Each structure stands twice: as structure tokens, then as C-alpha cells.
Amino acid sequence: MNRKSLAVLLLAGCVFVVPKLEAQIRHIEMRVEGMT
Amino acid sequence: MKQHLQRQSGVANVDVSLIDGKVNVTPKEDGQIDPAGLLKATYDSGVSVAELDMTASGKVVKDSTGGLSLQVKPNQSFVISPNELSKNLEPLVDSTTVVTVRGQLFKKHAGKQKKADALAPLRLLILEVKKE
């Protein structure tokens, strides 16, 4: 395997392995009054 | 109230604690949850919301008025109320960096809550910028 192929393989590995932080609402907490 | 909230779009789970009056809402992974809709649904169920906090990840953008907004979806963003913590976000404006923050979207004013208060545009007061 030449260097170029190895570099492409490593790059592809990084893309799939590193978790991507996605934009989204993760959690909502409300404090409420008058709940029975 | 729990049923009201679970019917809202983008809601995966609702956990209600009667003891301390806390309601935890877990959004669906790929859904779009609307905090203003949750506020309205809670109000419509006859319960008064004292405070609504949100943890969200998004990009920091500048809105048309020059203020900062947190964009969590291409069609969903929240105007950030300026404070000391929001100043730390200014270098991230229009970058591709996704930042996770915890902030207050609603707080009941002293006195009796009016429906107009619950339906007013929500502004995000940054309480914590999370390191990830």
C-alpha cells in the first residue's frame, strides 16, 4: 500500500470515528407551579 | 400536563417530578422540538411555568439587528440576551464551530402570570458554556 492510499484510509477513518457534535436541542427543564 | 407535552412535536420523553415541581423534557434525536410550544402546552394544561431552561448545541450567528443568536436548526434559532458569558461566544460568530450551552429561555415575572408573558418571544440567557 503506497503512502497516498494510507493517508486516504486514515482520513476516512477519522471521519467515521470522530463523533460529530450536531446542532440540536439536547434537554429542556421546566420549573412549574400549580401542578397537582 | 404530561400528555399535553408528549403530544408536542419532537418530544421523546417527559419526566414529571411532583415533589419539586420539575418537568424534564427529552427531545427526539432527529426531531425538532419547539420550546415556545412546550410553554404554551403547559399553560394550556392549567399549569404555570416559573422557569424554562434549555441545553442546546448550535452555531453562533449574528441576527439582522446585530445581536447574537444560537442556531440549532437552519430554521430554528434563539436570540441570545447579552451577558458576560455571551461575550465569550462572539469570536465564534459565523464559524462552523458547534457550541453547547445551557441557558434560561423563560422566567416568570413577579406577580400573576399573563398569557402574553408565556407567548412572548423567547430570549436565551446564557448560564453556562459547556466544554466539549
Backbone of each chain as nested JSON, in Angstrom:
{
  "chains": [
    {"id": "A", "residues": [
      {"number": 1, "name": "MET", "atoms": {"N": [0.844, -1.202, 0.0], "CA": [0.0, 0.0, 0.0], "C": [0.886, 1.261, 0.0]}},
      {"number": 2, "name": "ASN", "atoms": {"N": [0.667, 2.137, -0.962], "CA": [1.515, 3.321, -1.003], "C": [1.047, 4.368, 0.01]}},
      {"number": 3, "name": "ARG", "atoms": {"N": [1.844, 5.417, 0.134], "CA": [1.571, 6.44, 1.154], "C": [0.231, 7.142, 0.939]}},
      {"number": 4, "name": "LYS", "atoms": {"N": [-0.095, 7.396, -0.353], "CA": [-1.327, 8.124, -0.663], "C": [-2.557, 7.318, -0.204]}},
      {"number": 5, "name": "SER", "atoms": {"N": [-2.536, 6.038, -0.496], "CA": [-3.666, 5.189, -0.104], "C": [-3.8, 5.136, 1.418]}},
      {"number": 6, "name": "LEU", "atoms": {"N": [-2.651, 5.068, 2.08], "CA": [-2.649, 5.01, 3.54], "C": [-3.229, 6.302, 4.137]}},
      {"number": 7, "name": "ALA", "atoms": {"N": [-2.835, 7.445, 3.524], "CA": [-3.34, 8.733, 4.007], "C": [-4.851, 8.828, 3.822]}},
      {"number": 8, "name": "VAL", "atoms": {"N": [-5.347, 8.377, 2.671], "CA": [-6.794, 8.415, 2.402], "C": [-7.528, 7.53, 3.404]}},
      {"number": 9, "name": "LEU", "atoms": {"N": [-6.957, 6.367, 3.668], "CA": [-7.563, 5.425, 4.612], "C": [-7.636, 6.036, 6.016]}},
      {"number": 10, "name": "LEU", "atoms": {"N": [-6.55, 6.688, 6.433], "CA": [-6.523, 7.328, 7.757], "C": [-7.547, 8.457, 7.843]}},
      {"number": 11, "name": "LEU", "atoms": {"N": [-7.64, 9.238, 6.784], "CA": [-8.578, 10.369, 6.748], "C": [-10.021, 9.863, 6.845]}},
      {"number": 12, "name": "ALA", "atoms": {"N": [-10.311, 8.814, 6.079], "CA": [-11.657, 8.235, 6.097], "C": [-11.977, 7.698, 7.482]}},
      {"number": 13, "name": "GLY", "atoms": {"N": [-10.976, 7.078, 8.124], "CA": [-11.152, 6.54, 9.471], "C": [-11.505, 7.628, 10.457]}},
      {"number": 14, "name": "CYS", "atoms": {"N": [-10.825, 8.776, 10.327], "CA": [-11.096, 9.904, 11.228], "C": [-12.527, 10.41, 11.057]}},
      {"number": 15, "name": "VAL", "atoms": {"N": [-12.985, 10.474, 9.822], "CA": [-14.328, 10.984, 9.533], "C": [-15.375, 10.111, 10.213]}},
      {"number": 16, "name": "PHE", "atoms": {"N": [-15.157, 8.787, 10.184], "CA": [-16.156, 7.888, 10.744], "C": [-16.027, 7.687, 12.251]}},
      {"number": 17, "name": "VAL", "atoms": {"N": [-14.81, 7.813, 12.757], "CA": [-14.584, 7.505, 14.172], "C": [-14.884, 8.711, 15.072]}},
      {"number": 18, "name": "VAL", "atoms": {"N": [-14.462, 9.92, 14.649], "CA": [-14.642, 11.093, 15.497], "C": [-16.119, 11.467, 15.559]}},
      {"number": 19, "name": "PRO", "atoms": {"N": [-16.721, 11.472, 16.738], "CA": [-18.14, 11.819, 16.831], "C": [-18.36, 13.292, 16.506]}},
      {"number": 20, "name": "LYS", "atoms": {"N": [-19.321, 13.559, 15.674], "CA": [-19.588, 14.934, 15.268], "C": [-20.63, 15.526, 16.211]}},
      {"number": 21, "name": "LEU", "atoms": {"N": [-20.323, 16.732, 16.725], "CA": [-21.257, 17.409, 17.601], "C": [-22.309, 18.097, 16.742]}},
      {"number": 22, "name": "GLU", "atoms": {"N": [-23.521, 17.606, 16.812], "CA": [-24.576, 18.148, 15.96], "C": [-25.353, 19.238, 16.672]}},
      {"number": 23, "name": "ALA", "atoms": {"N": [-25.784, 20.209, 15.882], "CA": [-26.608, 21.279, 16.422], "C": [-27.998, 20.732, 16.716]}},
      {"number": 24, "name": "GLN", "atoms": {"N": [-28.425, 20.827, 17.945], "CA": [-29.763, 20.37, 18.322], "C": [-30.057, 20.767, 19.775]}},
      {"number": 25, "name": "ILE", "atoms": {"N": [-31.341, 20.781, 20.105], "CA": [-31.735, 20.979, 21.5], "C": [-31.558, 19.638, 22.212]}},
      {"number": 26, "name": "ARG", "atoms": {"N": [-30.806, 19.65, 23.297], "CA": [-30.463, 18.395, 23.96], "C": [-31.357, 18.093, 25.164]}},
      {"number": 27, "name": "HIS", "atoms": {"N": [-31.81, 19.143, 25.837], "CA": [-32.598, 18.905, 27.047], "C": [-33.365, 20.168, 27.412]}},
      {"number": 28, "name": "ILE", "atoms": {"N": [-34.559, 19.988, 27.923], "CA": [-35.339, 21.134, 28.4], "C": [-35.836, 20.806, 29.802]}},
      {"number": 29, "name": "GLU", "atoms": {"N": [-35.678, 21.764, 30.703], "CA": [-36.167, 21.574, 32.07], "C": [-37.062, 22.747, 32.434]}},
      {"number": 30, "name": "MET", "atoms": {"N": [-38.23, 22.433, 32.955], "CA": [-39.15, 23.489, 33.381], "C": [-39.413, 23.367, 34.872]}},
      {"number": 31, "name": "ARG", "atoms": {"N": [-39.534, 24.505, 35.499], "CA": [-39.997, 24.541, 36.89], "C": [-41.414, 25.082, 36.827]}},
      {"number": 32, "name": "VAL", "atoms": {"N": [-42.35, 24.31, 37.356], "CA": [-43.754, 24.689, 37.214], "C": [-44.412, 24.894, 38.578]}},
      {"number": 33, "name": "GLU", "atoms": {"N": [-45.518, 25.63, 38.548], "CA": [-46.288, 25.907, 39.765], "C": [-47.735, 25.529, 39.518]}},
      {"number": 34, "name": "GLY", "atoms": {"N": [-48.391, 25.096, 40.558], "CA": [-49.816, 24.784, 40.442], "C": [-50.079, 23.402, 39.906]}},
      {"number": 35, "name": "MET", "atoms": {"N": [-49.071, 22.527, 39.999], "CA": [-49.245, 21.164, 39.498], "C": [-49.746, 20.285, 40.632]}},
      {"number": 36, "name": "THR", "atoms": {"N": [-50.78, 19.48, 40.364], "CA": [-51.323, 18.595, 41.408], "C": [-51.142, 17.145, 41.003]}}
    ]},
    {"id": "B", "residues": [
      {"number": 1, "name": "MET", "atoms": {"N": [-50.978, 17.288, 32.189], "CA": [-49.929, 18.087, 31.569], "C": [-48.927, 17.208, 30.813]}},
      {"number": 2, "name": "LYS", "atoms": {"N": [-48.588, 16.06, 31.405], "CA": [-47.61, 15.18, 30.771], "C": [-48.08, 14.748, 29.38]}},
      {"number": 3, "name": "GLN", "atoms": {"N": [-49.38, 14.421, 29.278], "CA": [-49.92, 14.019, 27.975], "C": [-49.876, 15.172, 26.983]}},
      {"number": 4, "name": "HIS", "atoms": {"N": [-50.196, 16.377, 27.487], "CA": [-50.138, 17.581, 26.642], "C": [-48.747, 17.731, 26.027]}},
      {"number": 5, "name": "LEU", "atoms": {"N": [-47.737, 17.564, 26.879], "CA": [-46.357, 17.782, 26.424], "C": [-45.877, 16.661, 25.499]}},
      {"number": 6, "name": "GLN", "atoms": {"N": [-46.293, 15.423, 25.813], "CA": [-45.824, 14.305, 24.993], "C": [-46.4, 14.333, 23.586]}},
      {"number": 7, "name": "ARG", "atoms": {"N": [-47.518, 15.079, 23.432], "CA": [-48.111, 15.201, 22.097], "C": [-47.383, 16.234, 21.242]}},
      {"number": 8, "name": "GLN", "atoms": {"N": [-46.512, 17.015, 21.868], "CA": [-45.798, 18.052, 21.12], "C": [-44.772, 17.434, 20.167]}},
      {"number": 9, "name": "SER", "atoms": {"N": [-44.571, 18.106, 19.051], "CA": [-43.629, 17.639, 18.04], "C": [-42.205, 17.604, 18.602]}},
      {"number": 10, "name": "GLY", "atoms": {"N": [-41.494, 16.511, 18.305], "CA": [-40.086, 16.425, 18.673], "C": [-39.823, 15.965, 20.087]}},
      {"number": 11, "name": "VAL", "atoms": {"N": [-40.875, 15.641, 20.839], "CA": [-40.701, 15.231, 22.238], "C": [-40.568, 13.711, 22.321]}},
      {"number": 12, "name": "ALA", "atoms": {"N": [-39.462, 13.237, 22.914], "CA": [-39.256, 11.796, 23.075], "C": [-39.809, 11.323, 24.412]}},
      {"number": 13, "name": "ASN", "atoms": {"N": [-39.545, 12.089, 25.465], "CA": [-39.953, 11.644, 26.803], "C": [-40.18, 12.847, 27.726]}},
      {"number": 14, "name": "VAL", "atoms": {"N": [-41.155, 12.703, 28.606], "CA": [-41.438, 13.749, 29.593], "C": [-41.406, 13.113, 30.975]}},
      {"number": 15, "name": "ASP", "atoms": {"N": [-40.603, 13.69, 31.854], "CA": [-40.487, 13.173, 33.212], "C": [-40.937, 14.268, 34.187]}},
      {"number": 16, "name": "VAL", "atoms": {"N": [-41.995, 13.981, 34.945], "CA": [-42.556, 14.984, 35.846], "C": [-42.272, 14.597, 37.285]}},
      {"number": 17, "name": "SER", "atoms": {"N": [-41.714, 15.546, 38.036], "CA": [-41.483, 15.332, 39.459], "C": [-42.45, 16.229, 40.236]}},
      {"number": 18, "name": "LEU", "atoms": {"N": [-43.417, 15.601, 40.872], "CA": [-44.421, 16.365, 41.621], "C": [-43.819, 17.006, 42.865]}},
      {"number": 19, "name": "ILE", "atoms": {"N": [-42.794, 16.35, 43.437], "CA": [-42.229, 16.822, 44.705], "C": [-41.587, 18.199, 44.56]}},
      {"number": 20, "name": "ASP", "atoms": {"N": [-40.729, 18.341, 43.535], "CA": [-40.04, 19.636, 43.391], "C": [-40.566, 20.473, 42.232]}},
      {"number": 21, "name": "GLY", "atoms": {"N": [-41.638, 20.012, 41.59], "CA": [-42.243, 20.801, 40.513], "C": [-41.372, 20.924, 39.281]}},
      {"number": 22, "name": "LYS", "atoms": {"N": [-40.57, 19.904, 39.023], "CA": [-39.677, 19.938, 37.865], "C": [-40.222, 19.055, 36.746]}},
      {"number": 23, "name": "VAL", "atoms": {"N": [-40.102, 19.537, 35.536], "CA": [-40.509, 18.763, 34.364], "C": [-39.308, 18.667, 33.436]}},
      {"number": 24, "name": "ASN", "atoms": {"N": [-38.833, 17.461, 33.19], "CA": [-37.702, 17.251, 32.287], "C": [-38.204, 16.724, 30.955]}},
      {"number": 25, "name": "VAL", "atoms": {"N": [-37.837, 17.398, 29.891], "CA": [-38.284, 17.012, 28.56], "C": [-37.07, 16.57, 27.752]}},
      {"number": 26, "name": "THR", "atoms": {"N": [-37.117, 15.34, 27.249], "CA": [-36.037, 14.828, 26.405], "C": [-36.49, 14.887, 24.954]}},
      {"number": 27, "name": "PRO", "atoms": {"N": [-35.773, 15.624, 24.126], "CA": [-36.164, 15.703, 22.71], "C": [-35.802, 14.425, 21.946]}},
      {"number": 28, "name": "LYS", "atoms": {"N": [-36.489, 14.207, 20.833], "CA": [-36.115, 13.102, 19.94], "C": [-34.788, 13.451, 19.294]}},
      {"number": 29, "name": "GLU", "atoms": {"N": [-34.017, 12.412, 18.957], "CA": [-32.685, 12.613, 18.374], "C": [-32.735, 13.464, 17.103]}},
      {"number": 30, "name": "ASP", "atoms": {"N": [-33.671, 13.148, 16.227], "CA": [-33.696, 13.834, 14.937], "C": [-34.916, 14.75, 14.788]}},
      {"number": 31, "name": "GLY", "atoms": {"N": [-35.61, 14.963, 15.9], "CA": [-36.824, 15.776, 15.813], "C": [-36.562, 17.242, 16.079]}},
      {"number": 32, "name": "GLN", "atoms": {"N": [-37.551, 18.06, 15.778], "CA": [-37.417, 19.488, 16.063], "C": [-38.418, 19.844, 17.147]}},
      {"number": 33, "name": "ILE", "atoms": {"N": [-37.883, 20.17, 18.31], "CA": [-38.721, 20.497, 19.454], "C": [-38.864, 22.014, 19.524]}},
      {"number": 34, "name": "ASP", "atoms": {"N": [-40.035, 22.468, 19.938], "CA": [-40.298, 23.907, 19.987], "C": [-40.549, 24.319, 21.436]}},
      {"number": 35, "name": "PRO", "atoms": {"N": [-39.56, 24.971, 22.089], "CA": [-39.742, 25.356, 23.49], "C": [-40.955, 26.256, 23.699]}},
      {"number": 36, "name": "ALA", "atoms": {"N": [-41.237, 27.148, 22.75], "CA": [-42.399, 28.032, 22.891], "C": [-43.689, 27.202, 22.872]}},
      {"number": 37, "name": "GLY", "atoms": {"N": [-43.707, 26.146, 22.063], "CA": [-44.861, 25.247, 22.012], "C": [-45.051, 24.506, 23.331]}},
      {"number": 38, "name": "LEU", "atoms": {"N": [-43.93, 24.115, 23.946], "CA": [-43.99, 23.433, 25.249], "C": [-44.56, 24.37, 26.312]}},
      {"number": 39, "name": "LEU", "atoms": {"N": [-44.119, 25.616, 26.24], "CA": [-44.578, 26.621, 27.199], "C": [-46.091, 26.818, 27.068]}},
      {"number": 40, "name": "LYS", "atoms": {"N": [-46.531, 26.9, 25.828], "CA": [-47.957, 27.121, 25.561], "C": [-48.78, 25.89, 25.989]}},
      {"number": 41, "name": "ALA", "atoms": {"N": [-48.242, 24.693, 25.665], "CA": [-48.954, 23.459, 26.022], "C": [-49.075, 23.335, 27.536]}},
      {"number": 42, "name": "THR", "atoms": {"N": [-48.031, 23.728, 28.253], "CA": [-48.048, 23.668, 29.722], "C": [-49.084, 24.653, 30.257]}},
      {"number": 43, "name": "TYR", "atoms": {"N": [-49.05, 25.859, 29.7], "CA": [-50.001, 26.894, 30.121], "C": [-51.435, 26.434, 29.846]}},
      {"number": 44, "name": "ASP", "atoms": {"N": [-51.649, 25.823, 28.666], "CA": [-52.985, 25.369, 28.283], "C": [-53.492, 24.226, 29.164]}},
      {"number": 45, "name": "SER", "atoms": {"N": [-52.546, 23.504, 29.792], "CA": [-52.977, 22.405, 30.666], "C": [-53.304, 22.914, 32.067]}},
      {"number": 46, "name": "GLY", "atoms": {"N": [-53.203, 24.224, 32.258], "CA": [-53.602, 24.815, 33.531], "C": [-52.482, 24.93, 34.542]}},
      {"number": 47, "name": "VAL", "atoms": {"N": [-51.256, 24.716, 34.085], "CA": [-50.105, 24.797, 34.99], "C": [-49.279, 26.015, 34.606]}},
      {"number": 48, "name": "SER", "atoms": {"N": [-48.77, 26.701, 35.616], "CA": [-47.998, 27.913, 35.396], "C": [-46.504, 27.576, 35.36]}},
      {"number": 49, "name": "VAL", "atoms": {"N": [-45.815, 28.054, 34.343], "CA": [-44.37, 27.809, 34.231], "C": [-43.62, 28.946, 34.92]}},
      {"number": 50, "name": "ALA", "atoms": {"N": [-42.772, 28.595, 35.88], "CA": [-41.975, 29.603, 36.573], "C": [-40.665, 29.854, 35.828]}},
      {"number": 51, "name": "GLU", "atoms": {"N": [-40.125, 28.808, 35.219], "CA": [-38.821, 28.936, 34.573], "C": [-38.642, 27.813, 33.556]}},
      {"number": 52, "name": "LEU", "atoms": {"N": [-37.984, 28.138, 32.453], "CA": [-37.686, 27.121, 31.445], "C": [-36.216, 27.247, 31.045]}},
      {"number": 53, "name": "ASP", "atoms": {"N": [-35.464, 26.195, 31.301], "CA": [-34.044, 26.165, 30.945], "C": [-33.834, 25.163, 29.814]}},
      {"number": 54, "name": "MET", "atoms": {"N": [-32.846, 25.453, 28.999], "CA": [-32.594, 24.593, 27.839], "C": [-31.099, 24.349, 27.696]}},
      {"number": 55, "name": "THR", "atoms": {"N": [-30.741, 23.133, 27.363], "CA": [-29.366, 22.834, 26.954], "C": [-29.409, 22.533, 25.467]}},
      {"number": 56, "name": "ALA", "atoms": {"N": [-28.593, 23.258, 24.712], "CA": [-28.639, 23.095, 23.26], "C": [-27.259, 23.277, 22.653]}},
      {"number": 57, "name": "SER", "atoms": {"N": [-27.07, 22.607, 21.528], "CA": [-25.848, 22.778, 20.751], "C": [-26.216, 23.491, 19.462]}},
      {"number": 58, "name": "GLY", "atoms": {"N": [-25.385, 24.435, 19.071], "CA": [-25.681, 25.148, 17.836], "C": [-24.548, 26.058, 17.427]}},
      {"number": 59, "name": "LYS", "atoms": {"N": [-24.785, 26.741, 16.328], "CA": [-23.795, 27.691, 15.819], "C": [-24.194, 29.094, 16.247]}},
      {"number": 60, "name": "VAL", "atoms": {"N": [-23.193, 29.9, 16.514], "CA": [-23.444, 31.286, 16.909], "C": [-23.477, 32.147, 15.646]}},
      {"number": 61, "name": "VAL", "atoms": {"N": [-24.573, 32.853, 15.46], "CA": [-24.721, 33.717, 14.287], "C": [-25.155, 35.108, 14.751]}},
      {"number": 62, "name": "LYS", "atoms": {"N": [-24.983, 36.058, 13.862], "CA": [-25.479, 37.407, 14.139], "C": [-26.806, 37.584, 13.448]}},
      {"number": 63, "name": "ASP", "atoms": {"N": [-27.789, 38.14, 14.171], "CA": [-29.087, 38.337, 13.538], "C": [-29.139, 39.702, 12.85]}},
      {"number": 64, "name": "SER", "atoms": {"N": [-30.29, 40.019, 12.286], "CA": [-30.423, 41.24, 11.478], "C": [-30.205, 42.512, 12.296]}},
      {"number": 65, "name": "THR", "atoms": {"N": [-30.391, 42.406, 13.623], "CA": [-30.211, 43.591, 14.468], "C": [-28.775, 43.708, 14.996]}},
      {"number": 66, "name": "GLY", "atoms": {"N": [-27.935, 42.745, 14.649], "CA": [-26.549, 42.773, 15.104], "C": [-26.324, 42.012, 16.397]}},
      {"number": 67, "name": "GLY", "atoms": {"N": [-27.397, 41.48, 16.973], "CA": [-27.276, 40.687, 18.198], "C": [-26.896, 39.249, 17.877]}},
      {"number": 68, "name": "LEU", "atoms": {"N": [-26.518, 38.509, 18.911], "CA": [-26.134, 37.114, 18.719], "C": [-27.345, 36.202, 18.803]}},
      {"number": 69, "name": "SER", "atoms": {"N": [-27.308, 35.145, 18.031], "CA": [-28.342, 34.106, 18.105], "C": [-27.665, 32.747, 18.106]}},
      {"number": 70, "name": "LEU", "atoms": {"N": [-28.323, 31.776, 18.736], "CA": [-27.854, 30.396, 18.682], "C": [-28.739, 29.658, 17.689]}},
      {"number": 71, "name": "GLN", "atoms": {"N": [-28.117, 29.199, 16.601], "CA": [-28.881, 28.5, 15.558], "C": [-28.76, 27.001, 15.783]}},
      {"number": 72, "name": "VAL", "atoms": {"N": [-29.889, 26.375, 16.12], "CA": [-29.868, 24.934, 16.39], "C": [-30.35, 24.12, 15.189]}},
      {"number": 73, "name": "LYS", "atoms": {"N": [-31.058, 24.767, 14.297], "CA": [-31.502, 24.158, 13.032], "C": [-31.473, 25.279, 11.998]}},
      {"number": 74, "name": "PRO", "atoms": {"N": [-31.435, 24.945, 10.713], "CA": [-31.45, 26.015, 9.712], "C": [-32.65, 26.96, 9.873]}},
      {"number": 75, "name": "ASN", "atoms": {"N": [-33.759, 26.417, 10.381], "CA": [-34.959, 27.254, 10.529], "C": [-35.342, 27.492, 11.992]}},
      {"number": 76, "name": "GLN", "atoms": {"N": [-34.397, 27.28, 12.907], "CA": [-34.703, 27.487, 14.328], "C": [-33.495, 28.104, 15.023]}},
      {"number": 77, "name": "SER", "atoms": {"N": [-33.695, 29.316, 15.534], "CA": [-32.617, 29.958, 16.283], "C": [-33.206, 30.755, 17.446]}},
      {"number": 78, "name": "PHE", "atoms": {"N": [-32.36, 31.038, 18.419], "CA": [-32.793, 31.744, 19.626], "C": [-31.921, 32.973, 19.834]}},
      {"number": 79, "name": "VAL", "atoms": {"N": [-32.561, 34.109, 19.999], "CA": [-31.831, 35.352, 20.257], "C": [-31.181, 35.254, 21.632]}},
      {"number": 80, "name": "ILE", "atoms": {"N": [-29.89, 35.58, 21.7], "CA": [-29.151, 35.493, 22.957], "C": [-29.194, 36.841, 23.672]}},
      {"number": 81, "name": "SER", "atoms": {"N": [-29.624, 36.824, 24.93], "CA": [-29.584, 38.042, 25.746], "C": [-28.14, 38.323, 26.129]}},
      {"number": 82, "name": "PRO", "atoms": {"N": [-27.661, 39.546, 25.892], "CA": [-26.259, 39.834, 26.191], "C": [-25.96, 39.716, 27.689]}},
      {"number": 83, "name": "ASN", "atoms": {"N": [-24.888, 39.013, 28.024], "CA": [-24.349, 38.998, 29.396], "C": [-22.859, 38.672, 29.304]}},
      {"number": 84, "name": "GLU", "atoms": {"N": [-22.222, 38.478, 30.438], "CA": [-20.776, 38.223, 30.437], "C": [-20.426, 36.96, 29.655]}},
      {"number": 85, "name": "LEU", "atoms": {"N": [-21.261, 35.913, 29.824], "CA": [-20.97, 34.641, 29.153], "C": [-21.169, 34.732, 27.645]}},
      {"number": 86, "name": "SER", "atoms": {"N": [-22.148, 35.54, 27.231], "CA": [-22.41, 35.641, 25.787], "C": [-21.248, 36.339, 25.067]}},
      {"number": 87, "name": "LYS", "atoms": {"N": [-20.492, 37.168, 25.799], "CA": [-19.335, 37.83, 25.183], "C": [-18.305, 36.795, 24.722]}},
      {"number": 88, "name": "ASN", "atoms": {"N": [-18.213, 35.687, 25.472], "CA": [-17.258, 34.633, 25.102], "C": [-17.639, 33.942, 23.8]}},
      {"number": 89, "name": "LEU", "atoms": {"N": [-18.893, 34.116, 23.377], "CA": [-19.348, 33.445, 22.155], "C": [-19.094, 34.291, 20.907]}},
      {"number": 90, "name": "GLU", "atoms": {"N": [-18.802, 35.569, 21.104], "CA": [-18.66, 36.479, 19.953], "C": [-17.589, 36.032, 18.95]}},
      {"number": 91, "name": "PRO", "atoms": {"N": [-16.432, 35.497, 19.419], "CA": [-15.436, 35.042, 18.428], "C": [-15.936, 33.892, 17.55]}},
      {"number": 92, "name": "LEU", "atoms": {"N": [-16.998, 33.237, 17.97], "CA": [-17.489, 32.074, 17.209], "C": [-18.521, 32.451, 16.143]}},
      {"number": 93, "name": "VAL", "atoms": {"N": [-18.848, 33.748, 16.06], "CA": [-19.879, 34.186, 15.111], "C": [-19.505, 33.764, 13.693]}},
      {"number": 94, "name": "ASP", "atoms": {"N": [-20.493, 33.137, 13.041], "CA": [-20.38, 32.716, 11.643], "C": [-19.268, 31.688, 11.395]}},
      {"number": 95, "name": "SER", "atoms": {"N": [-18.735, 31.088, 12.466], "CA": [-17.785, 29.99, 12.257], "C": [-18.589, 28.69, 12.199]}},
      {"number": 96, "name": "THR", "atoms": {"N": [-17.912, 27.61, 11.863], "CA": [-18.62, 26.323, 11.777], "C": [-18.625, 25.605, 13.124]}},
      {"number": 97, "name": "THR", "atoms": {"N": [-18.035, 26.251, 14.14], "CA": [-17.952, 25.624, 15.461], "C": [-19.336, 25.466, 16.074]}},
      {"number": 98, "name": "VAL", "atoms": {"N": [-19.604, 24.252, 16.551], "CA": [-20.863, 23.994, 17.26], "C": [-20.57, 24.047, 18.752]}},
      {"number": 99, "name": "VAL", "atoms": {"N": [-21.274, 24.918, 19.447], "CA": [-21.034, 25.106, 20.869], "C": [-22.268, 24.627, 21.653]}},
      {"number": 100, "name": "THR", "atoms": {"N": [-22.018, 24.055, 22.825], "CA": [-23.134, 23.605, 23.674], "C": [-23.281, 24.559, 24.85]}},
      {"number": 101, "name": "VAL", "atoms": {"N": [-24.479, 25.061, 25.033], "CA": [-24.732, 25.996, 26.125], "C": [-25.966, 25.559, 26.918]}},
      {"number": 102, "name": "ARG", "atoms": {"N": [-25.998, 25.995, 28.17], "CA": [-27.207, 25.854, 28.984], "C": [-27.694, 27.272, 29.241]}},
      {"number": 103, "name": "GLY", "atoms": {"N": [-28.958, 27.48, 29.024], "CA": [-29.467, 28.836, 29.193], "C": [-30.918, 28.868, 29.615]}},
      {"number": 104, "name": "GLN", "atoms": {"N": [-31.303, 30.044, 30.054], "CA": [-32.683, 30.246, 30.512], "C": [-33.475, 30.919, 29.385]}},
      {"number": 105, "name": "LEU", "atoms": {"N": [-34.554, 30.263, 28.979], "CA": [-35.376, 30.801, 27.89], "C": [-36.587, 31.574, 28.406]}},
      {"number": 106, "name": "PHE", "atoms": {"N": [-37.003, 31.253, 29.614], "CA": [-38.193, 31.906, 30.164], "C": [-38.108, 31.937, 31.681]}},
      {"number": 107, "name": "LYS", "atoms": {"N": [-38.49, 33.063, 32.232], "CA": [-38.631, 33.155, 33.686], "C": [-39.842, 34.01, 33.978]}},
      {"number": 108, "name": "LYS", "atoms": {"N": [-40.686, 33.483, 34.847], "CA": [-41.909, 34.193, 35.197], "C": [-41.58, 35.46, 35.974]}},
      {"number": 109, "name": "HIS", "atoms": {"N": [-42.239, 36.532, 35.577], "CA": [-42.055, 37.781, 36.313], "C": [-42.815, 37.707, 37.635]}},
      {"number": 110, "name": "ALA", "atoms": {"N": [-42.425, 38.544, 38.565], "CA": [-43.125, 38.602, 39.848], "C": [-44.573, 39.008, 39.605]}},
      {"number": 111, "name": "GLY", "atoms": {"N": [-45.454, 38.459, 40.393], "CA": [-46.869, 38.76, 40.223], "C": [-47.537, 37.697, 39.388]}},
      {"number": 112, "name": "LYS", "atoms": {"N": [-48.764, 37.97, 39.01], "CA": [-49.548, 36.977, 38.284], "C": [-49.086, 36.879, 36.833]}},
      {"number": 113, "name": "GLN", "atoms": {"N": [-48.943, 35.633, 36.376], "CA": [-48.514, 35.416, 35.006], "C": [-49.66, 35.653, 34.036]}},
      {"number": 114, "name": "LYS", "atoms": {"N": [-49.352, 36.412, 32.998], "CA": [-50.338, 36.617, 31.96], "C": [-50.002, 35.71, 30.79]}},
      {"number": 115, "name": "LYS", "atoms": {"N": [-51.018, 35.393, 29.996], "CA": [-50.774, 34.53, 28.85], "C": [-49.77, 35.191, 27.898]}},
      {"number": 116, "name": "ALA", "atoms": {"N": [-49.833, 36.515, 27.798], "CA": [-48.919, 37.229, 26.9], "C": [-47.467, 36.993, 27.285]}},
      {"number": 117, "name": "ASP", "atoms": {"N": [-47.2, 36.849, 28.61], "CA": [-45.834, 36.585, 29.064], "C": [-45.342, 35.251, 28.509]}},
      {"number": 118, "name": "ALA", "atoms": {"N": [-46.225, 34.256, 28.573], "CA": [-45.845, 32.925, 28.129], "C": [-45.657, 32.863, 26.616]}},
      {"number": 119, "name": "LEU", "atoms": {"N": [-46.319, 33.763, 25.911], "CA": [-46.254, 33.713, 24.451], "C": [-45.264, 34.732, 23.866]}},
      {"number": 120, "name": "ALA", "atoms": {"N": [-44.616, 35.497, 24.727], "CA": [-43.654, 36.491, 24.246], "C": [-42.465, 35.772, 23.611]}},
      {"number": 121, "name": "PRO", "atoms": {"N": [-41.776, 36.425, 22.661], "CA": [-40.607, 35.79, 22.037], "C": [-39.578, 35.392, 23.084]}},
      {"number": 122, "name": "LEU", "atoms": {"N": [-39.049, 34.19, 22.946], "CA": [-38.117, 33.685, 23.944], "C": [-36.705, 34.163, 23.642]}},
      {"number": 123, "name": "ARG", "atoms": {"N": [-36.018, 34.616, 24.67], "CA": [-34.624, 35.026, 24.531], "C": [-33.786, 34.129, 25.432]}},
      {"number": 124, "name": "LEU", "atoms": {"N": [-32.628, 33.761, 24.923], "CA": [-31.776, 32.814, 25.635], "C": [-30.738, 33.55, 26.477]}},
      {"number": 125, "name": "LEU", "atoms": {"N": [-30.868, 33.424, 27.805], "CA": [-29.884, 33.998, 28.719], "C": [-28.876, 32.895, 29.041]}},
      {"number": 126, "name": "ILE", "atoms": {"N": [-27.653, 33.066, 28.575], "CA": [-26.647, 32.005, 28.739], "C": [-26.272, 31.865, 30.208]}},
      {"number": 127, "name": "LEU", "atoms": {"N": [-26.373, 30.638, 30.733], "CA": [-25.993, 30.362, 32.123], "C": [-24.673, 29.598, 32.203]}},
      {"number": 128, "name": "GLU", "atoms": {"N": [-24.369, 28.872, 31.131], "CA": [-23.151, 28.044, 31.137], "C": [-22.764, 27.716, 29.696]}},
      {"number": 129, "name": "VAL", "atoms": {"N": [-21.488, 27.874, 29.401], "CA": [-20.968, 27.426, 28.109], "C": [-20.203, 26.132, 28.39]}},
      {"number": 130, "name": "LYS", "atoms": {"N": [-20.688, 25.044, 27.823], "CA": [-20.099, 23.745, 28.143], "C": [-18.89, 23.476, 27.262]}},
      {"number": 131, "name": "LYS", "atoms": {"N": [-17.888, 22.88, 27.869], "CA": [-16.68, 22.499, 27.124], "C": [-16.868, 21.091, 26.595]}},
      {"number": 132, "name": "GLU", "atoms": {"N": [-16.705, 20.952, 25.281], "CA": [-16.8, 19.601, 24.697], "C": [-15.68, 19.379, 23.693]}}
    ]}
  ]
}
